Amino acid sequence: MNAIIEGTGKTPGNAPVTEPLSVIGYWRCMIGIVWREGLRFLHQRGRFVAALVRPLVWLFIFAAGFRSVLGVSIIEPYETYVLYEVYITPGLIGMIQLFNGMQSSLAMVYDREMGTMRSLLVSPFPRWFLLGSKLVAGVSVSLVQVYVFLAIAWFWEIEPPLLGYLTVLPALVLSGLMLGSLGLLLSSVIRQLENFAGVMNFVIFPMFFLSSALYPLWRMRESSPLLYDICNWNPFTYAVEVIRFALYVQVNWTALLVTVGCTITFMSLAIFAYNPSKGLIARRGGPGGGS
């Protein structure tokens, strides 16, 4: 018989064949990865609480203290003067997605070495598909966290237009994909779980503070032109602006195009880094890369 052994790409005589996996096989694989990430999120309740505590501390405590000092004048997309906590809400949403992307990269390091992703990386499925499925799983988790945060913020009088809760969804998906792609790229160079602390110090915090998440860029320009230029080169700035405008049913086309471009760039670099023959995983002798 010349029937193909399912999932191996070989005949019973070990002769390689080129018949691709079925669409159902791809679908089941992606759903399995997303489902597993969802179960992990449900079982790790501390992760959910921590994801909400960070932005809520900024919203309830820091924003209240800085309200009189850092009032925000009329800038797009706002049509009037806004309180400081209203301004920083999109930035805090970005914070949730940024930390979630880094948490996903941490989980990727563990899964790549000891978990299910190690087996998947040597499976017949292409790595771009596996990384994309992992990315979709991480974004799905971050969406739940963001909407819970917005529900809590509503009781703090953070009330964007009702339509904004819907129009912000595509922006959240796009920004989540960009930050998740960055996390995947970083996971290709992180060798040990202990190195994640270094990522926190040298990637997450500079990206967050050197952006428009906490203060308008015109204020940064008045204080330091150099820091203003750094903020303008920070991809996280554009992700925050995409969210900010979408939350108020508007589009910032410059921020949108930059975010899309960064997403494509980060994802392409992550796919290359996980390439078993050319990328960083291959040079380190990772799964599928040889020793």
C-alpha positions in Angstrom: 0.0 0.0 0.0 1.1 3.5 -0.7 -1.2 5.3 1.7 0.4 8.3 3.4 1.0 8.0 7.1 -1.0 10.9 8.6 1.0 13.8 9.9 4.4 12.3 8.9 4.7 13.2 5.2 6.0 9.7 4.5 4.8 6.4 2.9 5.1 3.2 4.8 8.4 2.6 2.9 9.7 5.9 4.4 9.8 7.5 1.0 9.2 11.3 1.5 6.2 12.8 -0.2 5.1 16.4 -0.7 1.4 16.2 -0.1 0.5 19.1 2.2 -1.4 18.8 5.5 -5.2 19.3 5.2 -6.9 22.6 6.0 -8.7 20.8 8.9 -5.3 19.8 10.3 -4.1 23.4 10.3 -7.4 24.5 11.9 -7.2 21.9 14.6 -3.6 22.9 15.3 -4.4 26.6 15.6 -7.4 25.9 17.8 -5.4 23.6 20.0 -2.7 26.3 20.6 -5.3 29.0 21.3 -7.3 26.7 23.6 -4.2 25.7 25.5 -3.3 29.4 26.0 -6.8 30.1 27.2 -6.7 27.3 29.7 -3.3 28.4 30.9 -4.7 31.9 31.4 -7.7 30.6 33.4 -5.6 28.5 35.6 -3.0 31.3 36.3 -5.4 33.7 38.1 -2.4 35.6 39.5 -1.4 36.5 35.9 -4.9 37.9 35.3 -4.9 39.9 38.5 -1.3 41.2 37.9 -2.3 42.3 34.3 -5.1 44.5 35.8 -3.3 45.7 38.9 -0.5 47.5 37.0 -2.8 49.8 34.9 -5.3 50.3 37.7 -2.6 51.5 40.0 -1.7 54.1 37.4 -5.4 55.0 36.8 -6.6 55.2 40.4 -3.5 56.5 42.2 -0.9 58.2 39.9 -3.5 59.8 37.7 -5.3 61.2 40.7 -2.1 62.7 42.0 -0.9 64.1 38.7 -4.3 65.4 37.6 -3.8 69.0 38.6 -0.1 69.0 37.4 -0.5 67.3 34.1 -3.8 68.6 32.7 -4.2 67.9 29.0 -5.2 70.6 26.6 -7.4 70.1 23.6 -5.6 67.7 21.2 -6.9 65.1 18.8 -8.9 63.0 19.1 -10.4 64.8 22.0 -12.9 67.6 21.4 -12.5 69.3 24.7 -10.1 69.5 27.7 -9.8 66.0 29.3 -8.7 64.8 32.7 -5.3 63.2 33.0 -6.8 59.8 33.7 -8.9 60.0 30.5 -5.7 60.7 28.5 -3.6 57.9 29.9 -6.3 55.2 29.5 -5.3 54.2 25.9 -1.7 54.1 27.1 -2.6 51.8 30.0 -4.4 49.6 27.5 -1.2 49.5 25.6 0.6 48.6 28.8 -1.6 45.6 29.2 -0.8 44.4 25.7 2.9 45.1 26.1 3.2 43.1 29.2 1.0 40.3 27.8 3.3 40.2 24.7 6.4 39.8 27.0 4.6 37.2 29.1 3.9 35.3 26.0 7.6 35.4 25.0 8.5 34.1 28.4 6.0 31.2 28.0 7.5 30.6 24.5 10.9 30.2 26.0 9.6 27.6 28.4 7.4 25.8 25.9 10.2 25.7 23.3 12.6 24.0 25.7 10.2 21.7 27.7 6.6 22.2 26.7 4.3 21.4 23.8 5.9 24.0 21.5 9.1 22.0 21.4 7.2 19.1 19.8 5.3 21.4 17.5 8.5 23.0 16.2 9.6 19.6 14.8 6.2 18.8 13.5 5.2 18.9 9.8 3.5 22.3 10.3 5.4 25.3 9.0 7.0 27.5 11.6 5.3 30.6 10.3 2.0 29.0 11.0 3.0 27.8 14.5 4.3 31.3 15.4 1.2 32.9 13.9 -1.1 30.6 16.0 0.9 31.4 19.1 0.5 35.1 18.3 -3.3 34.7 17.8 -3.5 32.9 21.1 -1.7 35.7 23.0 -3.8 38.4 21.4 -7.0 36.6 22.3 -5.9 36.6 26.0 -5.0 40.3 25.9 -8.4 41.2 24.5 -10.1 39.7 27.5 -7.8 41.7 29.8 -8.3 44.9 28.0 -12.1 44.8 28.0 -12.2 43.9 31.7 -10.0 46.9 32.3 -12.3 49.2 30.3 -15.3 47.9 32.2 -13.6 48.8 35.5 -12.4 52.2 34.1 -16.0 53.0 33.2 -16.9 53.2 36.9 -14.0 55.7 37.2 -15.8 58.0 34.7 -13.7 56.9 31.8 -16.5 56.9 29.3 -15.6 56.9 25.6 -18.4 56.7 23.0 -20.3 53.4 23.1 -19.4 52.8 19.5 -15.7 53.2 20.5 -15.8 49.9 22.4 -16.4 48.3 19.1 -14.2 50.4 16.8 -11.3 49.9 19.2 -11.4 46.1 18.6 -9.5 46.1 15.3 -6.9 48.5 16.8 -6.5 46.2 19.8 -5.9 43.2 17.5 -3.4 45.1 15.4 -1.4 46.5 18.4 -1.6 43.1 20.1 -0.1 41.5 16.9 2.7 44.1 16.8 3.7 43.7 20.5 3.2 39.9 20.4 5.5 39.7 17.3 8.1 41.7 19.2 7.7 39.3 22.0 8.2 36.3 19.7 11.3 37.9 18.2 12.7 38.5 21.7 12.0 34.9 22.7 14.3 33.7 19.9 17.3 35.4 21.6 16.3 34.6 25.3 18.1 31.4 26.3 17.0 31.2 29.9 13.9 32.1 31.8 16.1 34.1 34.2 17.0 36.5 31.4 13.4 37.8 31.3 14.2 40.2 34.1 16.7 41.9 31.7 14.0 42.1 29.1 11.7 43.8 31.6 14.3 46.5 32.4 15.7 47.2 28.9 12.7 46.7 26.7 9.3 47.0 28.4 9.9 50.0 30.6 11.8 52.2 28.1 9.1 51.4 25.5 6.3 52.4 27.9 7.8 55.5 29.4 9.4 56.9 26.2 6.0 57.0 24.4 2.8 59.0 24.3 1.2 56.6 26.8 1.6 58.9 29.9 2.0 62.4 28.4 1.4 64.2 25.1 4.5 64.3 22.8 4.3 68.1 22.7 5.1 68.2 26.4 8.0 66.0 25.8 9.2 68.3 23.0 9.1 71.3 25.4 11.2 69.4 28.0 13.7 67.6 25.7 13.9 67.6 21.9 16.1 64.4 22.1 13.6 62.5 24.1 10.9 63.7 21.8 12.7 62.3 18.8 13.2 59.0 20.7 9.4 58.8 21.4 8.8 59.4 17.7 10.9 56.4 16.8 9.3 54.2 19.4 6.8 51.8 17.8 4.8 51.6 21.0 3.9 55.3 20.6 2.1 54.6 17.4 0.3 51.5 18.8 -1.0 53.7 21.6 -2.2 56.4 19.2 -4.0 53.8 17.0 -5.8 52.7 20.2 -6.5 56.2 21.3 -8.1 57.4 18.1 -10.0 54.1 17.5 -11.5 54.4 21.1 -13.0 57.7 20.0 -14.2 56.4 16.6 -11.4 58.1 14.6 -8.4 56.9 12.6 -4.8 58.2 12.8 -3.5 57.0 9.5 0.1 57.7 10.2 0.0 55.6 13.4 -1.9 52.9 11.6 0.6 52.6 8.8 3.6 52.6 11.1 1.9 49.9 13.3 1.2 47.7 10.4 4.7 48.1 9.1 6.2 47.3 12.5 4.0 44.2 12.8 5.1 42.9 9.4 8.7 43.6 10.2 8.7 42.0 13.7 6.8 39.0 12.5 9.1 38.5 9.5 12.2 38.7 11.8 10.7 36.3 14.3 9.9 33.7 11.5 13.5 34.1 10.3 14.9 33.7 13.8 13.0 30.5 14.3 14.0 29.1 10.9 15.6 25.7 11.6 18.3 26.2 9.0 19.1 29.9 9.0 17.8 31.6 12.1 19.0 32.1 15.7 17.5 28.9 16.8 19.6 27.0 14.3 22.8 28.7 15.5 22.0 27.7 19.1 21.1 24.2 18.2 17.5 24.6 19.3 14.5 22.4 18.4 14.7 21.6 14.7 17.9 23.4 14.3 20.4 20.7 14.9 23.1 20.7 17.4 
